[in-house]
């Protein structure tokens, strides 16, 4: 199998090659407690002790402002059957739209933070912001995990069962499930 080098003029698109990435929904609230949802693929656990989780958010995104101001967020893992709602949350701005109302997703009151989780997601990770440095054109929000809620029908001894079927982002609005289902969504504006 031959490998070819990507032309240097295209190196800024390196992230298109670094796929698939698990797609998540992150929730945060404004100063009045109104929730918002952002769809992200750049995220990861980053420490066991203390438990830390990182998400990458561009500063122009409404959720960036909410996370910075509130100091907390919830990471929500949706399964592939929620793809249309997940894609919608990544296609419109929460500055103007109520994504919970538009998608019919259910805010799930959190136990340790003010931002709600999403009831339909199989995993909700509640985080308090501990750091938020900027790297290039994104902010790396680091949250201390203060609570985790997992749907026990989707987990066996902490391992995701096939029913979880996470959404894998393949790039260019193409998504895939672990079960091999693929969906090309409409291009975002």
Secondary structure per residue as TSV (DSSP state, phi and psi in degrees):
chain	resnum	aa	ss	phi	psi
A	1	X	-	360.0	123.5
A	2	X	-	-87.9	143.5
A	3	X	-	-111.5	144.3
A	4	X	-	-121.9	148.2
A	5	X	-	-81.4	141.0
A	6	X	-	-75.5	133.1
A	7	X	-	-57.7	142.8
A	8	X	G	-56.7	-31.4
A	9	X	G	-66.2	-18.1
A	10	X	G	-102.7	3.7
A	11	X	G	-62.1	-28.8
A	12	X	G	-65.7	-11.9
A	13	X	G	-97.2	20.5
A	14	X	H	-52.5	-35.2
A	15	X	H	-64.8	-20.9
A	16	X	H	-69.8	-23.7
A	17	X	H	-85.3	-22.5
A	18	X	S	-86.8	58.7
A	19	X	-	-127.4	159.0
A	20	X	-	-83.6	161.7
A	21	X	E	-128.5	140.1
A	22	X	E	-69.9	131.3
A	23	X	-	-91.9	133.1
A	24	X	E	-127.5	166.9
A	25	X	E	-115.0	132.5
A	26	X	E	-114.7	133.5
A	27	X	E	-111.5	145.7
A	28	X	E	-151.4	165.6
A	29	X	E	-124.4	154.3
A	30	X	-	-85.1	-176.3
A	31	X	T	-68.9	-11.4
A	32	X	T	-100.2	1.0
A	33	X	-	88.3	5.9
A	34	X	-	-75.5	128.4
A	35	X	E	-84.5	155.4
A	36	X	E	-135.6	158.5
A	37	X	E	-126.7	134.4
A	38	X	E	-124.8	141.5
A	39	X	E	-92.9	130.6
A	40	X	E	-135.3	152.2
A	41	X	S	-123.3	-13.4
A	42	X	-	-97.3	98.9
A	43	X	E	-164.2	160.5
A	44	X	E	-174.4	150.1
A	45	X	E	-64.8	142.5
A	46	X	E	-127.7	-9.5
A	47	X	E	-158.7	145.4
A	48	X	T	-91.5	-42.6
A	49	X	T	-132.6	104.9
A	50	X	T	-73.6	160.9
A	51	X	T	-71.6	115.7
A	52	X	E	-126.6	145.2
A	53	X	E	-131.7	137.4
A	54	X	E	-116.4	140.8
A	55	X	E	-132.1	145.5
A	56	X	E	-108.6	122.4
A	57	X	E	-133.6	132.5
A	58	X	-	-71.3	141.1
A	59	X	T	-65.3	-16.7
A	60	X	T	-80.5	-13.4
A	61	X	S	-75.2	140.6
A	62	X	H	-58.4	-40.9
A	63	X	H	-62.7	-27.9
A	64	X	H	-57.3	-49.2
A	65	X	H	-61.5	-42.9
A	66	X	H	-64.8	-44.6
A	67	X	H	-66.2	-44.9
A	68	X	H	-59.1	-45.2
A	69	X	H	-76.3	-39.2
A	70	X	H	-84.5	-27.1
A	71	X	-	74.8	23.7
A	72	X	E	-158.9	163.1
A	73	X	E	-163.6	163.5
A	74	X	E	-124.8	129.6
A	75	X	E	-92.7	125.9
A	76	X	E	-123.2	127.8
A	77	X	E	-99.8	111.6
A	78	X	-	-91.9	155.1
A	79	X	B	-93.6	166.6
A	80	X	G	-57.7	-27.8
A	81	X	G	-66.6	-11.1
A	82	X	G	-98.1	10.4
A	83	X	H	-52.6	-46.8
A	84	X	H	-60.2	-41.2
A	85	X	H	-68.1	-41.1
A	86	X	H	-62.4	-46.1
A	87	X	H	-63.9	-40.2
A	88	X	H	-59.6	-44.1
A	89	X	H	-62.3	-25.1
A	90	X	T	-92.1	0.3
A	91	X	T	-111.0	-13.6
A	92	X	S	-127.2	158.4
A	93	X	-	-92.6	135.0
A	94	X	T	-70.9	-11.2
A	95	X	T	-62.8	-31.4
A	96	X	T	-116.0	-18.5
A	97	X	-	-123.1	145.0
A	98	X	-	-95.1	98.0
A	99	X	H	-68.4	-31.2
A	100	X	H	-62.9	-46.9
A	101	X	H	-63.8	-45.5
A	102	X	H	-64.5	-37.0
A	103	X	H	-93.8	-18.6
A	104	X	-	78.3	8.4
A	105	X	-	-67.2	150.8
A	106	X	-	-105.1	120.8
A	107	X	E	-65.3	130.6
A	108	X	E	-110.6	110.3
A	109	X	-	-53.3	131.7
A	110	X	-	-80.0	161.1
A	111	X	S	-91.3	-27.1
A	112	X	S	-124.5	-11.6
A	113	X	S	-131.3	165.4
A	114	X	S	-78.6	-25.5
A	115	X	S	-73.6	139.5
A	116	X	-	-80.3	159.4
A	117	X	E	-87.5	-170.1
A	118	X	E	-120.6	118.3
A	119	X	T	-58.8	-35.9
A	120	X	T	-74.9	-12.1
A	121	X	S	-82.5	144.2
A	122	X	S	-78.5	-11.9
A	123	X	E	-146.7	133.8
A	124	X	E	-127.8	123.2
A	125	X	E	-116.2	109.8
A	126	X	E	-84.9	129.5
A	127	X	E	-130.9	142.9
A	128	X	E	-108.0	131.4
A	129	X	E	-64.9	128.8
A	130	X	E	-116.3	-17.5
A	131	X	E	-163.3	157.6
A	132	X	E	-157.2	60.4
A	133	X	E	-75.2	154.7
A	134	X	E	-95.8	138.4
A	135	X	E	-131.7	115.2
A	136	X	T	60.2	-126.4
A	137	X	T	-100.4	16.6
A	138	X	E	-133.6	158.7
A	139	X	E	-104.6	133.6
A	140	X	E	-97.7	96.8
A	141	X	E	-81.1	123.7
A	142	X	E	-108.0	121.0
A	143	X	E	-115.5	138.6
A	144	X	E	-79.7	127.9
A	145	X	E	-73.8	117.9
A	146	X	E	-108.7	-13.1
A	147	X	E	-165.8	144.6
A	148	X	E	-129.9	133.3
A	149	X	E	-123.4	125.0
A	150	X	E	-123.7	137.4
A	151	X	-	-73.4	112.9
A	152	X	T	-65.3	-15.6
A	153	X	T	-72.8	-15.9
A	154	X	S	-103.8	-6.1
A	155	X	E	-128.0	147.0
A	156	X	E	-131.4	110.0
A	157	X	T	53.5	40.1
A	158	X	T	84.7	-4.0
A	159	X	E	-101.9	135.7
A	160	X	E	-66.1	129.1
A	161	X	-	-84.2	163.9
A	162	X	G	-55.8	-26.7
A	163	X	G	-61.0	-24.8
A	164	X	G	-64.9	-43.9
A	165	X	-	38.4	69.7
A	166	X	B	-63.0	159.4
A	167	X	E	-87.7	122.3
A	168	X	E	-101.4	125.0
A	169	X	E	-88.7	121.3
A	170	X	E	-97.2	-9.7
A	171	X	E	105.9	154.2
A	172	X	T	52.4	42.6
A	173	X	T	60.9	28.2
A	174	X	E	-106.4	130.4
A	175	X	E	-124.4	155.0
A	176	X	E	-143.6	150.4
A	177	X	E	-99.5	165.7
A	178	X	T	-67.7	-19.9
A	179	X	T	-86.1	4.9
A	180	X	S	92.5	-0.8
A	181	X	-	-72.1	140.0
A	182	X	E	-125.9	147.6
A	183	X	E	-144.9	125.3
A	184	X	E	-95.2	114.8
A	185	X	-	-90.9	163.6
A	186	X	-	-62.6	146.5
A	187	X	-	-65.9	140.4
A	188	X	-	-73.7	155.9
A	189	X	-	-84.2	360.0
